């Protein structure tokens, strides 16, 4: 099973769990506000719960290994993981700090 599919299934299960927790308060609120409980309204609440939990799971937890993805794109170690910039980036950085034209007219790296 892929990581993305696993995250979706966890989101669906979490949404159903959240719906189970708020089912009685939602029924009480519907009865109080509309005079009766209608199943389509409860289904709407369930869909919102599942959607929200799935969306939260997919945005918070990455569905891929960052290091593997970066290696496959660049063929080497990730440049953005390095704590210091490359030596060839110093003209770009110095020009930006000095108020010069960005990027400088000279050869600049892809930082």
Secondary structure as UniProt FT lines:
FT   HELIX           3..34
FT   HELIX           39..60
FT   HELIX           66..74
FT   HELIX           79..81
FT   HELIX           87..89
FT   HELIX           90..97
FT   TURN            98..99
//
